[in-house]
Amino acid sequence: QVHLVESGGGLVQVGGSLRLSCAASGNTLKISDMGWYRQAPGNQRELVAVITDGGFTDYVDFVKGRFTISRDNAKNTVFLQMNSLKPEDTAVYYCNAKSRILGSIYEYWGQGTQVTVSS
């Protein structure tokens, strides 16, 4: 079992920055990919960015050039640096982690952290 705890959300003005953190605990040895998703009211949860255990990153188009995902494997922590924030970035941001054990993939979620961008 893996437990994820996010932090760093809050209220920020348009053009501002926030840095989200997600700390993993429990059975972290098998964690491979970690990522961030977000869900705005009335919308489905959507992928924002992902990073593999080898450091490969991928972003959805609407955050490219503005958001940066990184991870500290020694501390089992993943970060999301968000710059040039827009009102449409307002959402609950969720941390996600995947573990591969004996050919099966297990997926874990954090409780979410609210990001609100005011215009």
ABEGO torsion letter per residue (X at the ends): XBBBBBBGBEBBBBGBBBBBBBBBBEBAAABBBBBBBBBBBGBBBBBABBBBAAGBBBBBAAABGABBBBBBAAAGBBBBBBBGBBAAABBBBBBBBBBBBGGBBBBBBBAEBBBBBBX
